[in-house]
Amino acid sequence: MTINRGLIEEFYNGLDERSREALDAAVEKVVEAKRRGGKVAVVTGSGPNLHEGVTTLIAELISKGVVDGVTTSSAVVNHEMGGALDRVKMCGAAQLGMDEEKMPRGNVFEFTDMSDEELGELSKEMILDRELLAKRHDAEGHMVIKAAANMAYPMGLRTEKLAEEILSLCRQCGLPFETVAGWGCDPRTMLGAGAERGVPVLVTIPQMVGGGHIGLSVGDSIPVAERSRRIADMLGSADVIIESAVALTQEIHDGPFETYTGHGIWSWWQGQRVYSLKNKTLVRFDLDENLRRAQDLQKSSAMIQEAIDKGLPKTKISKIPFRMEMSAFARHEGSLPVIGDIGMIWPVFALRIADALGIELSFMSYKQETEDGKAMREWIVKNVRPLDRDKMLRKFREWKAAR
């Protein structure tokens, strides 16, 4: 994939001055950490991270040794099992004879765009409703690129069924759902790249709800306490933590094993292993200007910390809508808010890091509204493939044989 450096420079110039300065500082922190053998962790949400190609870019950065750990949502796990993005045909459910009481809002039913050859391969692992599939050609509807697998037949149903099988394998080997699923995922997904490189990719506890039975199976694969410990170990070992369009970050800013801004004091008190965000760099890519306003209030008047010290509500004191994670982020000395569209921020961020470290990137994401962004999304649909069940089972057998 050819990198459009001119467009990426336009993205950089499209950010406001303070965001450009923060982005420059974030790049320097990552480059400095990697040059001395340090680690970088990325905390991703779902939604825009998939649609803007960011999760695919993060997979590239894992493969090139830049990213050393990822937290994400069960929804992203679901979509990466389906290949990140796919093309679906959206049809009115009534013309297919569906029970409209059970349909999503708008009475829409979706079909994954698949060839007869692909359906033939899929029929080897699950029973397909051939009568329903035959209707997809004549049904009125329109094609759209969406986050893969979720609501479309048959790939959405396939991931639901795979979830149950993967959960059974997890119970046999004691590994997280994400690890076992990653054995079969495309290496251009975060799960697949993480599995190939031995890099942890874990769903956070607040983000387990989502992705249907994927979320349930993720939650059931290992105990909550073990998941918290694994995430704490990942974040504790990181020098730079990058948060990308994610709403809930309790494991970072309010976690049971973090002592600087979280609740880790009692874990420490009882002799458990803890970590501290002190002296780490926290970078947040976010559209919410209030994040930076909260930091400005803290720097100018220590208002946020004073509210905490007095036990007062931060929202009323600051006069801005206050997300929980804003509190610790605003008070942390090493925090860098980059306010803007992640579709513009990530290409600049990744390319500048790669150039500084002498790394050649094989994939680049772009803001999806641009022509390069549209081409990128088509590339993902075509090239990032769904989970390979046979490969996953082979890796599972190899893992068992090595024990």
CORQUI-V121845 format. One record per pair of residues at least 24 apart in sequence whose ideal C-beta (glycine too) atoms are under 10 Angstrom apart, sorted by the first residue. I is the first residue (numbers start at 0). J is the second residue. Records with the same first field share a line. If there is no record, write none. Layout:
I: J, J
This chain:
0: 59, 360, 361, 362, 363, 371, 374, 375, 378, 382
1: 363, 371
2: 346, 349, 350, 353, 359, 360, 361, 362, 363, 365, 371
3: 346, 350, 363, 365, 369, 370, 371, 374, 375
4: 346, 350, 354, 363
6: 343, 346, 363, 365, 366, 369, 370, 371, 372
7: 343, 345, 346, 347, 348, 349, 350, 351, 363, 364, 365, 366, 371
8: 346, 347, 350
9: 343, 347, 366, 369
10: 339, 340, 342, 343, 344, 345, 346, 347, 348, 350, 365, 366, 369
11: 339, 343, 344, 346, 347, 348, 350, 351
12: 343, 347
13: 339, 340, 343, 344, 347, 366
14: 337, 338, 339, 340, 343, 344, 347
15: 288, 291, 337, 338, 339
17: 291, 295, 336, 337, 338
18: 284, 291, 335, 336, 337, 338, 339, 343, 344
19: 337, 339, 347
20: 335, 337
21: 282, 283, 284, 291, 334, 335, 336, 337, 338, 339, 344
22: 282, 284, 335, 337, 338, 339, 343, 344, 347, 348, 351
23: 335, 337, 347, 348, 351
24: 280, 282, 335, 337
25: 239, 241, 280, 281, 282, 283, 284, 335, 336, 337, 344, 348, 351, 352
26: 282, 347, 348, 349, 350, 351, 352, 354, 355
27: 280, 351, 352, 355
28: 238, 239, 241, 279, 280, 281, 282, 333, 335
29: 60, 65, 66, 238, 239, 241, 280, 282, 348, 349, 351, 352, 355, 356
30: 65, 239, 351, 352, 353, 354, 355, 356
31: 238, 239, 280, 355
32: 65, 67, 237, 238, 239, 279, 280
33: 64, 65, 66, 67, 238, 239, 352, 355, 356, 358
34: 355, 356
35: 238
36: 238
37: 67, 236, 237, 238, 239, 280
38: 66, 67, 68, 198, 233, 234, 235, 236, 237, 238, 239, 240
39: 64, 65, 66, 67, 68, 69, 237, 238, 239, 240, 241, 280, 282, 352
40: 66, 67, 68, 69, 70, 198, 199, 230, 233, 234, 235, 236, 237, 238, 239, 240, 241, 242, 251, 279
41: 65, 66, 67, 68, 69, 70, 71, 189, 200, 237, 239, 240, 241, 242, 243, 245, 282, 284
42: 68, 69, 70, 71, 203, 206, 230, 233, 234, 237, 240, 241, 242, 243, 244, 245, 247, 248, 250, 251, 281, 282, 283, 324
43: 69, 70, 71, 72, 75, 189, 200, 203, 206, 241, 242, 243, 244, 245, 284, 341
44: 70, 71, 72, 74, 75, 203, 206, 242, 243, 244, 245, 246, 247, 248, 285, 341
45: 71, 72, 73, 74, 75, 76, 77, 78, 146, 206, 209, 210, 244, 245, 246
46: 72, 74, 75, 146, 244, 245, 246, 341
47: 243, 244, 284, 286, 340, 341, 342, 367
48: 72, 75, 78, 146, 189, 243, 244, 245, 284, 341, 342, 345, 364
49: 74, 75, 78, 79, 83, 84, 145, 146, 147, 376, 379
50: 78, 83, 84, 144, 145, 146, 341, 342, 364, 367, 372, 376, 379
51: 243, 244, 340, 341, 342, 343, 344, 345, 346, 364, 365, 366, 367, 368, 372, 375, 376
52: 83, 84, 341, 342, 345, 346, 362, 363, 364, 365, 366, 367, 371, 372, 375, 376, 378, 379, 383
53: 189, 243, 244, 284, 341, 342, 344, 345, 346, 348, 349, 364
54: 78, 79, 83, 84, 146, 187, 188, 189, 190, 192, 243, 364, 379, 383
55: 79, 83, 84, 185, 187, 188, 189, 192, 362, 363, 364, 375, 376, 378, 379, 382, 383
56: 187, 189, 345, 346, 348, 349, 350, 360, 362, 363, 364, 365, 375
57: 188, 189, 192, 193, 200, 241, 243, 345, 349, 364
58: 83, 184, 185, 186, 187, 188, 189, 190, 191, 192, 193, 195, 196, 198, 200, 362, 383
59: 186, 187, 189, 192, 349, 353, 358, 360, 361, 362, 363, 364
60: 189, 192, 345, 348, 349, 352, 353, 358, 360, 362
61: 186, 188, 189, 190, 191, 192, 193, 194, 195, 196, 198, 200
62: 186, 187, 191, 192, 193, 195, 196, 198, 360, 361, 362
63: 192, 196, 349, 352, 353, 356, 358, 359, 360, 361, 362
64: 196, 198, 356, 358
65: 349, 352, 353, 356, 358, 360
66: 189, 192, 193, 196, 198, 200, 237, 239, 241, 349, 352
67: 193, 196, 197, 198, 199, 233, 236, 237, 238, 239
68: 193, 198, 199, 200, 201, 229, 230, 232, 233, 234, 236, 237, 240
69: 177, 189, 190, 192, 193, 198, 199, 200, 201, 202, 233, 241, 243
70: 177, 199, 200, 201, 202, 203, 204, 206, 229, 230, 233, 234, 240, 242, 245, 248, 250, 251
71: 177, 189, 190, 200, 201, 202, 203, 206, 243, 245
72: 202, 203, 205, 206, 207, 208, 209, 210, 213, 214, 217, 245, 246, 247
73: 162, 176, 177, 202, 203, 206, 207, 208, 209, 210, 211, 212, 213, 214, 215, 216, 217, 218
74: 146, 149, 202, 206, 207, 208, 209, 210, 211, 213, 214
75: 146, 177, 188, 189, 190, 200, 202, 206, 209, 210, 213
76: 158, 162, 165, 176, 177, 180, 181, 184, 188, 189, 190, 200, 201, 202, 206, 207, 209, 210, 213, 214, 216, 217
77: 146, 147, 148, 149, 155, 158, 159, 161, 162, 180, 209, 210, 211, 212, 213, 214, 217
78: 145, 146, 147, 148, 149, 158, 188, 210, 213
79: 146, 147, 148, 158, 177, 180, 181, 184, 185, 187, 188, 189, 190, 191, 192, 200, 383, 385, 386
80: 147, 148, 149, 154, 157, 158, 161, 162, 165, 180, 181, 183, 184, 185, 188, 190, 191, 210, 213, 385, 386, 391
81: 111, 145, 146, 147, 148, 149, 151, 154, 155, 157, 158, 161, 184, 185, 188, 383, 384, 385, 386
82: 111, 146, 147, 148, 154, 184, 185, 187, 188, 379, 380, 381, 382, 383, 384, 385, 386
83: 146, 147, 148, 184, 185, 187, 188, 189, 190, 376, 379, 380, 382, 383, 384, 385
84: 144, 145, 146, 147, 148, 367, 375, 376, 377, 378, 379, 380, 381, 383
85: 109, 111, 112, 113, 143, 144, 145, 146, 147, 148, 149, 151, 154, 155, 379, 380, 381, 383, 384, 385
86: 110, 111, 112, 113, 142, 143, 144, 145, 147, 151, 376, 377, 380, 381
87: 111, 112, 113, 140, 141, 142, 143, 144, 145, 146, 147, 148, 149, 150, 151, 152, 154, 155
88: 112, 135, 136, 138, 139, 140, 141, 142, 143, 151
89: 138, 140, 141, 142, 143, 145, 150, 151
90: 134, 135, 137, 138, 139, 140, 141
91: 138, 139, 140
92: 138
94: 134, 137, 138, 139, 140
95: 131, 134, 135, 138, 140, 152
96: 130, 131, 134
97: 131
103: 150
107: 140, 150
108: 134, 135, 138, 140, 150, 151, 152
109: 135, 140, 143, 145, 149, 150, 151, 152, 154, 155
110: 134, 135, 136, 138, 140, 142, 151, 152, 153, 154, 155
111: 135, 145, 147, 148, 150, 151, 152, 153, 154, 155, 156, 157, 385
112: 142, 143, 144, 151, 154, 380
113: 151, 152, 153, 154, 385
117: 153, 154, 384, 385
118: 153
121: 153, 154, 157, 385, 388
122: 153
123: 388, 389
124: 157, 160, 161, 164, 388, 389
125: 153, 156, 157, 160, 161, 388
126: 153, 160
127: 152, 153, 156, 157
128: 152, 153, 156
144: 367, 373, 376, 377, 379, 380
145: 380
147: 188, 379, 380, 383, 384, 385
148: 210, 211, 213, 385, 386
149: 209, 210, 211, 213
150: 211
154: 385, 386
155: 211
156: 211
157: 385, 386, 388
158: 210, 211, 212, 213, 385, 386
159: 210, 211, 212, 213, 215, 216
160: 212
161: 212, 213, 216, 385, 386, 388, 391
162: 210, 211, 212, 213, 214, 215, 216, 217, 219, 220
163: 212, 215, 216
164: 216, 388, 391, 392
165: 213, 216, 217, 220, 386, 388, 391, 395
166: 212, 213, 215, 216, 217, 218, 219, 220
167: 216, 220
168: 220, 391, 392, 394, 395, 398, 399
169: 216, 217, 219, 220, 221, 395
170: 219, 220, 221
171: 395, 398, 399
172: 220, 395, 398, 399, 402
173: 220, 221, 225
174: 220, 221, 395, 398
175: 199, 200, 201, 202, 217, 220, 221, 225, 226, 229
176: 201, 202, 207, 213, 214, 215, 216, 217, 218, 219, 220, 221
177: 201, 202, 217, 220, 221, 226, 229
178: 220, 221, 229, 394, 398
179: 216, 220, 391, 392, 394, 395, 398
180: 213, 216, 217, 220, 386, 391
181: 386, 391, 394
182: 386, 387, 390, 391, 392, 393, 394, 395, 397, 398
183: 385, 386, 387, 388, 389, 390, 391, 392, 393, 394, 395
184: 383, 384, 385, 386, 387, 390, 391
185: 379, 382, 383, 384, 385, 386, 387, 390
186: 383, 384
187: 361, 362, 378, 379, 382, 383, 384
188: 379, 383, 384, 385, 386
190: 386
191: 383, 384, 386, 387, 390
194: 391, 394
198: 233
199: 229, 230, 232, 233, 236
200: 233
201: 226, 229, 230, 232, 233, 250
202: 226, 230
203: 227, 230, 245, 247, 248, 249, 250, 251, 254
204: 230, 247, 249, 250, 254, 255
205: 245, 246, 247, 248, 249, 250, 253, 323
206: 245, 246, 247, 248, 249, 250
223: 255
224: 255
226: 250
227: 254, 255, 256, 266
228: 255, 256, 266, 271, 272
230: 254, 255, 256
231: 255, 256, 257, 261, 263, 266, 271, 272, 273, 274
232: 256, 272, 274
233: 274
234: 274, 276, 279
235: 272, 273, 274, 275, 276, 279
236: 274
237: 274, 276, 279, 280, 281
238: 278, 279, 280, 333
239: 279, 280, 281, 282, 333, 335
240: 276, 279, 280, 281, 282, 283, 333, 334
241: 280, 281, 282, 283, 284, 335, 337, 345, 348
242: 281, 282, 283, 284, 285, 290, 324, 328, 334, 336, 337
243: 282, 283, 284, 285, 337, 341, 344, 345, 348
244: 283, 284, 285, 286, 287, 340, 341, 342, 344, 345
245: 283, 284, 285, 324
246: 285, 287, 322, 323, 324
247: 322, 323, 324
248: 281, 283, 322, 323, 324, 325, 327, 328
249: 323, 324, 327
251: 276, 279, 281, 283, 324, 327, 328, 331
252: 276, 281, 322, 323, 324, 325, 326, 327, 328, 330, 331
253: 323, 324, 326, 327
254: 327
257: 327
259: 327, 330, 331, 332
260: 307, 324, 326, 327, 328, 330, 331
261: 327
276: 327, 328, 331, 332, 333, 334
277: 331, 332, 333
278: 332, 333
279: 331, 332, 333, 334
280: 331, 332, 333, 334, 335
281: 324, 327, 328, 331, 332, 333, 334, 335, 336
282: 328, 333, 334, 335, 336, 337, 344, 348
283: 324, 325, 328, 334, 335, 336, 337, 338
284: 335, 336, 337, 338, 339, 340, 341, 343, 344, 345, 348
285: 322, 324, 325, 328, 336, 337, 338, 339, 341, 344
286: 338, 339, 340, 341
287: 319, 320, 322, 325, 336, 338
288: 319, 336, 338, 339
289: 317, 319, 320, 321, 322, 325, 329, 336, 338
290: 319, 322, 324, 325, 328, 329, 334, 336, 337, 338
291: 325, 328, 329, 334, 336, 337, 338
292: 317, 318, 319, 320, 325, 329, 336, 338
293: 317, 319, 320, 321, 322, 324, 325, 326, 328, 329, 330, 336
294: 325, 328, 329, 330, 331, 334, 335, 336
295: 329, 336
296: 329
297: 325, 326, 328, 329, 330, 331, 334
298: 329, 330, 332
301: 330
302: 329
303: 327, 328, 329, 330
304: 329, 330
340: 366, 367, 368
341: 366
342: 366, 367, 368, 369, 372, 375
343: 369
346: 371, 372, 375
